[in-house]
Amino acid sequence: MIFKRAPHEGIDYLAHVITDSVNAGFIPAAQRLGLSIVLLTDQVEAHRQYFNQVGFPAYPNEIVACDVFNPLAVIETITCRAETPAAIFSNSDHLQTSTAIVADYFDLSRKN
């Protein structure tokens, strides 16, 4: 029996530190386009505490703990979820390699 993972209309975003460009720019813009955002981070408690505040233009749909510097850990985390993202994204220079490897694994657009 072959199990096919369901795609979702969303983006998995890899984040280490909290950044205004993502939280006040990227997340609201993606959600205005109707995309859900799953935030994968190794700083899950810091991100949950940050997004526990009121008044932001948008919030991630979900925050998931993951070693974002390890592409194999990111692949495992995404693979354990029910849906495959439509895109993998990070604006961190330190996470570009991990992001590109994960996107390649899921056959998504990536940086070369």
Sequence and secondary structure as in RCSB ss.txt:
>XXXX:A:sequence
MIFKRAPHEGIDYLAHVITDSVNAGFIPAAQRLGLSIVLLTDQVEAHRQYFNQVGFPAYPNEIVACDVFNPLAVI
ETITCRAETPAAIFSNSDHLQTSTAIVADYFDLSRKN
>XXXX:A:secstr
     EE SEEEEEESS  HIIIIIIHHHHHHTT EEEEEES HHHHHHHHTSS  S   SEEEE  TT HHHHH
HHHHTSSEE SEEE   GGGHHHHHHHHHHTT     
